[in-house]
């Protein structure tokens, strides 16, 4: 990468960093065993009388518990049923219209990260009244408070329940991202009992997504010491709780720790922003349709290695903070941390290499990722599309 382009990217990042908030508005959090039953009280306490309910497939148990609580408290609701296909911007607009038509006053979402993202977009469209999804794509284009969103995550780990951005398909197979601090749900309910029926592959995919958010937030030049502290806490939580939860369901304390790690990962990423892992994973999924979690599991350690000495100091500090390594040079500690991530991924059944993609597709993916990341993402190094393509090829593509 040329020095002039690197300097240009770093100057743009400095300008963006100076203008971004140092904190994300605090969520109201209900947590603990049985917390899902508090949804009705939460609605009443905030003078909300009619939510529109969206529950993802696999969240039937959470849905039944919430409906029981709403009925017991004489609250009404409208339910919007997810289609059995990829959710698109048109669906988000249909959700908005149903919210208006049924005179609802809030959004209640039960499910995985993709469903939470979808509902956040629907609430954003309700807030801006008449503007399209594509008009909101980019940074800070909502600029107004959303109707109240109550998020009840089921597949813990992705961090979507606390993230200040949301990704959604435009209907043509392309995923676009809205990045705005108003997207953080106002209310969050975290109940470890809701993880009972989450399939192990779903748990692994969601958790590696959240772990990636936390690590990239720690490495980002846009985050301050506070954001890095939150990110480090999130990484510790994932490393301690994910494997037991994947193996045997985990104890209540371990499940709660995983839910907390997911929340903190979203908070840290909202403050510090994403990096090349996120950009490349989005591009791979957009071009090939592959699973985000599988792609992320391969690219996360590969990109940390590619950063080399540019990330060694922070990876070494993260290794020390997480108890992974406390002896040796920065390079040795950084390598130990990357190896710890690879071991974790292997033990929870995630792939180690990408399946071949093809040269033309690799070049297309690299161009998309570089265009997304540069000059905004304050990564440890500034890469060209050729650098991104090299990472993909080294990972097996």
DAWO-V580727 format. One record per backbone hydrogen bond with DSSP energy under -0.5 kcal/mol. CO is the residue of the C=O (numbers start at 0). NH is the residue of the N-H. Records with the same first field share a line. If there is no record, write none. Layout:
CO->NH + NH
This chain:
1->5
2->6
3->7
4->8
5->9
6->10
7->11
8->12
9->13
10->14
11->15
12->16
13->17
14->18
15->19
26->28
27->187
29->189
31->34
33->36
34->37
35->38
37->41
38->42
39->43
40->44
41->45
42->47
43->46
48->75
49->104 + 105
50->52 + 77
51->107
52->79
53->109
55->58
58->62
59->63
60->64
61->65
62->66
63->67
64->68
65->69
66->70
67->71
68->72
69->74
70->73
75->50
77->52
78->80
82->84
86->168
87->91
88->92
89->93
90->94
91->95
92->96
93->97
94->98
95->99
96->100
97->101
98->103
99->102
104->147
105->51
106->149
107->53
108->151
109->55
110->153
111->115
112->116
113->117
114->118
115->119
116->120
117->121
118->122
119->123
120->124
121->125
122->126 + 146
123->127
124->128
131->135
132->135 + 136
137->178
147->106
148->150 + 186
149->108
150->188
151->110
153->155
154->157
158->161 + 162
159->162
163->179
165->177
167->175
168->88
173->169
175->167
176->137 + 178
177->165 + 179
178->139
179->182
180->183
185->27
186->150
187->29 + 189
188->190
189->31 + 191
190->193
191->194
192->195
194->197
198->202
199->203
200->204
201->205
202->206
203->207
204->208
205->209
206->210
207->211
208->212
209->213
210->214
211->215
212->216
213->217
214->218
215->219
219->222
223->227
224->228
225->229
226->230
227->231
228->232
229->233
230->234
231->235
232->236
233->237
234->238
235->239
236->240
237->241
240->244
241->245
242->246
243->247 + 248 + 249
244->248
250->254
251->255
252->256
253->257
254->258
255->259
256->260
257->261
258->262
259->263
260->264
261->265
262->266
263->267
264->268
265->269
266->270
267->271
268->272
274->278
275->279
276->280
277->281
278->282
279->283
280->284
281->285
282->286
283->287 + 288
284->288
290->294
291->295
292->296
293->297
294->297 + 298
295->299
296->300
297->301
298->302
299->303
300->304
301->305
302->306
303->307
304->307
306->309
307->310 + 311
308->312
310->314
311->315
312->316
313->317
314->318
315->319
316->320
317->321
318->323 + 324
319->322
328->332
329->333
330->334
331->335
332->336
333->337
334->338
335->339
336->340
337->341
338->342
339->343
340->344
341->345
342->346
343->347
344->349
345->348
357->361
358->362
359->363
360->364
361->365
362->366
363->367
364->368
365->369
366->370
367->371
368->372
369->373
372->376
376->378
377->220
380->382
383->387
384->388
385->389
386->390
387->391
388->392
389->393
390->394
391->396
392->395
394->353
396->356 + 357
